[in-house]
């Protein structure tokens, strides 16, 4: 990677982090609801292309049951999952907000 490309990549990452400042403050990102940009901003070692692959996998095969299921996505290995485990969750909307799921129409 030559310098101008590296500079562009660093600037793009910085813009993503500024776009989602609350991600680090609010805990783990939900793999079943997050956009590719949110996933890329939170996961170590995962850029926009791999994050898009995660979203595409989710669209094709349905929601993730566990964080470990990420290894089924091309380009994501066990090491990447391990170093990001505390940054990720696969909670459904009901699990994330149990008080909302108990409200009856």
Secondary structure, DSSP 4 states (H G I P E B T S, - for coil): --HHHHHHHHHHHHHHHHHTTHHHHT--EETTT--HHHHHHHSTT--HHHHHHHHHHHHHH-S-SSGGGGGGSTT--HHHHHHHGGGEE---HHHHTHHHHT---
